[in-house]
């Protein structure tokens, strides 16, 4: 009798467990794709926050795609800095209809666009502990940068920030200056040699990309440039593929489809992590001597300083490496490229900056003592960050209900801050908001008003901000002391967004050596 009952009991328990799992999955699916979004929509509608009508599953993705396809189908007719109609056309259409705050849908994810600077300051400063990156954002970059600091949330973010931040502070930050100067000197020699051979036109973005990849490889990872260069090229390809594949994340289970994108992404991710593991393995024996980010991470892992259950493992280390290879050179390379374009098209400011560099540095390589004195250069860099911020959007999601000004923000609502639109707002910056006028940064009030947020703000601001600004100043100061530059007739002004704001065809400039 027992021999008959026992299998029956096991079968019954197995069926019950299977039914429970199926019901749980169904409940989560219904909650994710129906009840939660509708609850959020209803709560925001009761507060007077409306928006465009979404399609089932796709939301407003097709609307955004159609508007962007139309606005970016052609190059800009002149070198104009009026980028919002080109890069955020949906923002202009919907803000005209619904105001500064409105709800639009990325598939099944409701997003509230928020362009009110007082509420943005409150969100970034007071609610950083209960906001972060959404599931869709994490999935969209999971193969590209994984769960490094940029995509971490909650306690994981807190511990990762605690581990990483010292690499960009104090004497450790200052120790990178020599490497930056040396890498820039090598680039200038290369440019001078090519000019001697008769070349005058250069796609300057390529050189800025190479030098920032070189610097991040040497200062943050201690790896050879060749290995860093391989990782850089693979990550660049991954970035483009992930940007395209993320459009389909709104479809249930799309990340598991054996699509061309998914196969290529998986293969490239394997190559990147293989190269990173080679670097990590080669460094394990000399971790104690490491004075870079990778050495710090490996030291932390070996010392097992895990607080409150945080586990710093090899996967997190690789994700941090990918994050900083991207954030450490991609955004800085773009800042340098756009700044050089602006100086090449504004010779009067180029002359002002050159005169200042000559007076302060006295024909020497810039030192750490020189950098704070380069005020004209600082204003130019800030104006470049205002007109061409690396990221056009700053996203956050609420992990619990929060009070934001006069709004009750429900758990699960994504808040999208249109950085580009805020930086170009005539209401905030005046009628000349789309013009290159670095002198507007002569006042410290600019930085306290909440209208200038290229590196975000609050506790979750960019950890590498000081590193990027120092690197940009050194490279520009040395370059402008060696060459004058003018925009080439071959330059086609066509900014596009591929996670960051990029020049579609590069930036071609004509270089002339200075005596």
Beta strands, then each sheet from edge to edge (+ up, - down):
strand 1: 101-106
strand 2: 109-114
strand 3: 131-132
strand 4: 201-203
strand 5: 394-398
strand 6: 402-404
strand 7: 407-409
strand 8: 414-417
strand 9: 483-487
strand 10: 495-497
strand 11: 501-503
strand 12: 508-513
sheet 1: 1+ 2- 8- 5+ 3-
sheet 2: 4+ 12- 9+
sheet 3: 6+ 7-
sheet 4: 10+ 11-
end
